Structures are given as structure tokens and as C-alpha cells.
């Protein structure tokens, strides 16, 4: 008597899912490289000496307001010592300011200077303009399908752009 193996019919379906996942991976990675390049171009037109991780830190500070060093480090996913070095570099070029936390003098609060805010505003505006130009090149039906597809991908990941440690917020425009 031959037993029926229920997994036997699943093999072709699994192969198709694997192929589709690989194709999606390739497209998502290419799209990621595209958006990193757009961000790099926008930053280079404003401040050639800054890096994308530094821009990301500035965007977090611009969006979240003054934050503790440990919060910035957690948001960026780096060690506090790395965040401190980054903040010090950004302070030397007058983009970030630090001061003692009035609630706890042992803590440092980081915030953007006016120059830092202006830089973030300019870079993000240039990035949005380039993305807008790119999206306008798409046929209307492809544009219409893009937004729900990207929302579905984000929802499937169950993750916002950034989760701020100790103060959960969605941070828009984070690199």
C-alpha cells in the first residue's frame, strides 16, 4: 500500500516561493541602492564632507528634538561611544549642540543648531524633489500600484523607519 506524502505537492510551490523571494530580494536591494544614491547626491550638493550616517543622526535630532546621547545611539543602532564621536564631529561644524540635561546633570542632551536644521531641510527637500522626478517617470498605473506595494512590504516587516529608544516615535525621512 502506498502512503500519500502531503509535502510532495508542496515542493513546486516552495520552489516558486523561493524564486519569487530571490527576485524580490534583488529588486529591493536595487531600490535600496537607488535611494542611498539619491540621498548621497542630495547631501553632496549641500555638505560634501558629511556622511550618510551623520545625515541620519541629524534627521533624527531634527525630527525628535533634543534627545539624550543614549537615545540617539539606540535610535541609530550604534554604541554610545560611536554616537558621541559622531555628535562631537557634528558639533565642531556647528550642526549639533549639546548641553547638560536639566533633569539629570550627568546626562547630555543633543539638539540641532539652526545651521543643522537648515542643512536637514535642504537635503531632504532635494531628495524629495529627485524622488518626485523619478516617480513622475512611471506610468500612472505603475505609480498607483507602487504605494500599496511599499506599504504592504513595510507592514510585513512590522517595523517603522526608526524606533526611538525610550520614546517610541516614527521618524520620517530617515536615511
C-alpha positions as CSV (number, residue, x, y, z in Angstrom):
1,X,0.0,0.0,0.0
2,X,1.4,3.4,-1.0
3,X,1.2,6.2,1.5
4,X,0.4,9.7,0.3
5,X,3.0,12.3,1.2
6,X,1.2,15.6,1.7
7,X,4.5,17.6,1.3
8,X,5.1,16.1,-2.2
9,X,2.8,18.6,-3.9
10,X,4.3,21.5,-1.9
11,X,7.8,21.2,-3.4
12,X,7.0,23.0,-6.7
13,X,5.1,25.7,-4.8
14,X,8.0,26.1,-2.4
15,X,10.4,26.4,-5.3
16,X,8.2,29.1,-6.8
17,X,8.1,31.0,-3.5
18,X,11.9,30.7,-3.3
19,X,12.3,32.1,-6.8
20,X,9.9,34.9,-6.1
21,X,11.7,35.8,-2.8
22,X,15.0,35.9,-4.7
23,X,13.6,38.1,-7.4
24,X,12.0,40.4,-4.7
25,X,15.3,40.5,-2.8
26,X,17.2,41.6,-6.0
27,X,14.6,44.3,-6.7
28,X,14.5,45.6,-3.1
29,X,18.3,45.7,-2.9
30,X,18.5,47.6,-6.2
31,X,15.8,50.0,-4.9
32,X,17.8,50.4,-1.7
33,X,20.9,51.3,-3.6
34,X,18.9,53.8,-5.7
35,X,17.6,55.6,-2.6
36,X,21.0,55.6,-0.9
37,X,22.4,57.2,-4.1
38,X,19.7,59.8,-4.2
39,X,20.4,60.6,-0.5
40,X,24.1,60.8,-1.2
41,X,23.6,63.2,-4.1
42,X,21.3,65.4,-2.1
43,X,23.8,65.5,0.7
44,X,26.8,66.1,-1.6
45,X,25.1,69.2,-3.1
46,X,24.9,70.8,0.4
47,X,27.8,69.4,2.5
48,X,30.3,67.2,0.8
49,X,32.2,66.5,4.0
50,X,29.2,64.9,5.8
51,X,28.4,61.2,5.6
52,X,25.1,59.5,5.3
53,X,25.2,58.2,8.9
54,X,25.9,61.7,10.0
55,X,22.9,62.9,8.0
56,X,20.8,60.2,9.6
57,X,21.8,61.4,13.0
58,X,20.9,65.0,12.1
59,X,17.5,63.9,10.7
60,X,16.8,62.0,14.0
61,X,17.7,65.1,16.0
62,X,15.6,67.3,13.7
63,X,12.6,65.0,14.0
64,X,12.7,64.1,17.6
65,X,14.1,67.3,19.1
66,X,16.6,67.3,21.9
67,X,17.5,63.7,22.8
68,X,19.9,62.0,25.3
69,X,23.0,60.6,23.8
70,X,22.0,57.1,24.7
71,X,18.6,57.6,22.9
72,X,20.4,58.8,19.8
73,X,22.8,55.8,19.9
74,X,19.8,53.4,20.3
75,X,17.9,55.0,17.5
76,X,20.9,54.8,15.2
77,X,21.7,51.3,16.3
78,X,25.3,52.2,17.4
79,X,27.3,52.2,20.6
80,X,27.1,55.3,22.7
81,X,30.8,55.9,22.1
82,X,30.2,55.9,18.4
83,X,27.2,58.3,18.8
84,X,29.3,60.6,21.0
85,X,32.1,60.7,18.4
86,X,29.6,61.5,15.7
87,X,27.9,64.2,17.8
88,X,31.3,65.8,18.6
89,X,32.2,65.9,14.9
90,X,28.9,67.5,14.1
91,X,29.3,69.9,16.9
92,X,32.7,71.0,15.5
93,X,31.0,72.1,12.3
94,X,28.2,73.9,14.2
95,X,25.4,71.5,13.2
96,X,24.8,70.0,16.7
97,X,24.7,71.5,20.2
98,X,25.0,69.6,23.4
99,X,24.1,70.7,26.9
100,X,23.5,69.1,30.3
101,X,20.1,67.6,30.9
102,X,18.4,69.9,33.5
103,X,16.6,66.8,34.9
104,X,19.8,64.9,35.3
105,X,23.1,66.8,35.0
106,X,25.0,63.5,34.3
107,X,23.2,63.2,31.0
108,X,23.9,65.1,27.8
109,X,21.1,66.4,25.6
110,X,21.8,66.8,21.9
111,X,20.0,69.1,19.6
112,X,20.4,70.7,16.2
113,X,21.7,74.2,15.7
114,X,19.9,76.5,13.3
115,X,22.5,75.5,10.7
116,X,21.9,71.8,11.3
117,X,18.1,72.3,10.9
118,X,18.7,74.3,7.7
119,X,21.0,71.6,6.3
120,X,18.5,68.8,7.0
121,X,15.6,70.8,5.5
122,X,17.7,71.5,2.3
123,X,18.9,67.9,1.9
124,X,15.5,66.4,2.4
125,X,13.9,68.8,0.0
126,X,16.4,67.9,-2.6
127,X,16.0,64.2,-2.0
128,X,12.2,64.6,-2.2
129,X,12.5,66.5,-5.5
130,X,14.6,63.8,-7.1
131,X,12.3,61.1,-5.9
132,X,9.3,63.1,-7.2
133,X,11.0,63.4,-10.6
134,X,11.7,59.7,-10.7
135,X,8.1,58.7,-9.7
136,X,6.7,61.0,-12.4
137,X,8.5,59.0,-15.0
138,X,6.4,55.9,-14.1
139,X,3.2,55.3,-16.0
140,X,0.1,56.1,-13.9
141,X,-0.9,52.5,-13.3
142,X,2.6,51.6,-12.0
143,X,2.6,54.7,-9.7
144,X,-0.8,53.6,-8.4
145,X,0.5,50.1,-7.6
146,X,3.7,51.3,-6.0
147,X,2.3,52.9,-2.9
148,X,0.2,49.9,-1.7
149,X,3.0,47.5,-2.5
150,X,5.6,49.5,-0.5
151,X,3.1,49.9,2.4
152,X,2.5,46.1,2.3
153,X,6.2,45.4,2.4
154,X,6.7,47.8,5.4
155,X,3.7,46.3,7.2
156,X,5.0,42.8,6.6
157,X,8.3,43.8,8.2
158,X,6.3,45.1,11.2
159,X,8.8,47.9,11.5
160,X,8.8,51.6,11.3
161,X,11.7,53.6,9.8
162,X,13.1,54.1,13.3
163,X,12.0,53.3,16.8
164,X,13.4,55.8,19.2
165,X,14.6,54.2,22.4
166,X,12.7,55.3,25.5
167,X,10.4,57.5,23.4
168,X,8.8,55.5,20.5
169,X,8.2,57.7,17.5
170,X,8.1,57.2,13.8
171,X,10.9,59.2,12.2
172,X,10.0,60.3,8.7
173,X,12.7,60.8,6.1
174,X,15.4,58.9,7.9
175,X,18.2,57.7,5.7
